[in-house]
């Protein structure tokens, strides 16, 4: 099992989920360092539609990320709400493209 990030993620926060992940499985299309260099309120304008994803193949299901998400975008893959049922597949597709 793994956690997944829904499309409620907009990376316009301090991305606390990234810093608490013990196995570094949370990534996005833009490197964390590059995102961190842009003030959170400006990120949405500079990177519209950008979100983070969790690599389900390497997620250890520790749950550290879920309570840290300020917008409630992270869910156990078996508990993803119906409004974004495609989140697990989208997260997996992101990492398939990176490999």
C-alpha positions in Angstrom: 0.0 0.0 0.0 1.0 3.6 -0.5 -0.2 7.1 -0.1 -1.2 9.3 -3.1 -1.5 13.0 -3.7 -4.7 14.3 -5.3 -5.2 17.2 -7.5 -5.9 19.4 -4.5 -2.2 19.8 -4.2 -1.0 23.1 -5.7 2.5 23.4 -4.2 1.7 26.9 -2.9 2.7 26.0 0.6 6.0 25.2 2.3 5.6 21.6 1.1 6.0 20.1 4.6 5.1 16.6 3.2 8.5 16.6 1.4 10.5 17.3 4.5 8.8 14.6 6.7 9.0 11.8 4.1 11.7 9.4 5.4 12.3 7.8 2.0 12.1 10.8 -0.3 9.3 9.6 -2.5 7.5 12.9 -3.0 8.4 14.7 -6.2 7.0 17.0 -8.9 7.9 18.1 -12.3 10.0 21.0 -10.9 12.8 20.2 -8.4 12.1 21.0 -4.7 15.1 23.4 -4.6 13.7 25.4 -7.5 10.2 25.5 -6.0 11.6 26.5 -2.6 13.3 29.5 -4.2 9.9 30.9 -5.2 7.7 32.3 -2.5 4.6 30.0 -2.0 2.0 32.6 -3.1 3.9 33.2 -6.3 4.3 29.5 -7.2 0.7 29.1 -8.5 1.3 31.9 -11.0 4.7 30.7 -12.1 3.8 27.0 -12.2 0.1 26.8 -13.0 -1.3 23.3 -12.4 1.9 22.0 -10.8 1.5 19.4 -8.1 3.5 16.8 -6.2 3.2 13.1 -6.5 4.1 10.1 -4.4 6.0 7.1 -5.8 3.9 4.2 -4.8 6.6 1.7 -5.6 8.9 3.1 -2.9 6.4 4.6 -0.4 6.7 2.7 2.9 3.1 3.7 4.0 4.4 5.4 7.2 1.7 8.1 7.0 4.0 10.9 8.0 3.0 13.0 5.0 -0.8 12.9 5.3 -1.2 15.1 8.4 1.4 17.5 7.2 -0.5 18.5 4.1 -2.1 21.9 4.7 -4.7 21.4 2.0 -5.6 17.8 2.8 -4.4 16.5 -0.6 -2.8 13.3 0.6 -4.7 10.1 1.1 -4.1 6.4 1.5 -4.5 5.0 -2.0 -7.5 2.9 -0.8 -9.2 6.0 0.7 -8.9 8.5 -2.2 -12.1 10.5 -2.4 -14.4 10.0 -5.4 -13.7 13.6 -6.6 -10.2 12.5 -7.6 -10.4 8.7 -8.0 -7.8 8.9 -10.7 -5.1 10.2 -8.3 -3.3 6.8 -7.8 -3.0 6.2 -11.5 -1.8 9.7 -12.1 0.8 9.4 -9.4 2.0 6.1 -10.9 2.1 7.6 -14.4 4.2 10.5 -13.3 6.9 8.1 -12.0 6.7 5.8 -15.0 7.6 8.7 -17.2 10.6 9.6 -15.0 12.1 6.2 -15.1 
